[in-house]
Amino acid sequence: MKRRKFLLISIFALFLSLISLWYFKFKSATTKALSYPTDLSEICDRETLIQIGNTYMKLTNENDKRYLKELLAKDAGMMVNDLKNSLKSKVAEDFNTGNTILLDGWLLSITEARQCAFLCISEAN
């Protein structure tokens, strides 16, 4: 009887560990996708992105992490690739519709500026 109990507890602990690992991996991948504007991060370093995000937050008062995450992830799927594709589409749509902002000499889509703000907040925590 003791062996059976040990095996059940071991399997349960392994199951919980795997779920935890998956959750943290998914969460970090999602945070990275939300924090880094794809095209802008190729030409700007992390400090510049944070500075842009800080400037955006001061100008717009959009400085709540949950609110920014909601805006960025709106209408995106649960998978990281879906989120990345959705963000790319939003950036293109922002430029096509003129939904842009000039920050620190950069003409950015609102989505890119929000991603920089999300990065700034994430780094502060």
N, C-alpha and C positions, 0 to 999 in steps of 0.2 A: 504494500500500500504506500509506503514512503517513496519508493522509486517512481511510482505513477504520479504522485503529487509533485515530485521534483521535476519530472519531465514536462508536466503541464505548465508549471511555473516558468521553466526555462523557455519553452516555446512561446509563452505569452510575453516574456521579457524580450525575446528576439523580435517578435512581431512589433512590439512598441518601439524598439530601437530602430527598426527599418522604417516605420512610419515617421519617426522623428527625423531621421536622416533625409528622407524624401522631402519632408516639409521644409527643412532648412535649406536644402539645395534648391528647391522650387522658389522659395521666398527670396533667396539671394539672387537668383537668375531674374526674377521678376523685378526686384529693386534695381538691378543693373540695367535692365531694358528700359525702365521708367526714367532712370537717372541720366542716361547718356544719349543725347541726340546723335543719331547714327552719322550723318554727314558732318556735323559740326565738331564732333569728337575726333574726327580724323585730322582736323586742322588746328584745333585748340587743345591746350593741355588742361589738366584737371583744375588747376588754380584759376585759369581764365573762365572755365565753365562755372565754377563756384562764384566768381566775381560777377559774371553776367546774371546768375540766379539771384544773387544778393541785390543787385540793382533792380531787377524785375520785381522782387518782393517789396522793395521800398516804394516803387512807382505804383504798384497795383494793390497792395495790401493782400495779395494772395500768398499768405505765409503759413497756412495750415497744411500739414503733410497729408492728412486724410482727404482733405478737399482737393488738393492737387492730384493725388492718386486717383480719386474718383473721376476727375476731369480727364486725366490722361488715359485711364483704362476703360472709359465709357465706350460701350459697343464693341469691345475687344473680347476675344475668346479667352479661355482659361489657360491655354498653352502659351509658352513664352514666344514661340514663333508667330502665333496669331497676334500677340501683343505687339511684337516688333513690326509686323506688316501693317497693323492698324495705325501705329504711330507714324510710319513712313507715309501712309495714305493721308493722315491728318496734316502732316507737314506740307505735302504737295497741295492739298486742298486749301490750306491757309495761304500759301503763296498765290494760288490761282484766284482766290477770292479777295486778296489784298488784306487778309487778316494777319498783319505783320506789325512789328514794333522795332524801333531803333534803340539799341542798348549798347552803350560803350563803343559806338562806332560800328556795330554789327547790325545788319538788317536781318532779323530773325522772324520765323513764324511764331505765332503765339504758343504753339505746341512745343517748339524747341525751347522757348524761354521758360515755359512751365517745367520742362524736363530739367533745365539748369537750376531752377528754384527747388525742385524736388531733390536734386543732388546736394544743393547747399544745405537744406534742412537735414538730409540724411547724414551728411558729414558732421553737422553740429551735434547730433545725438550720439 
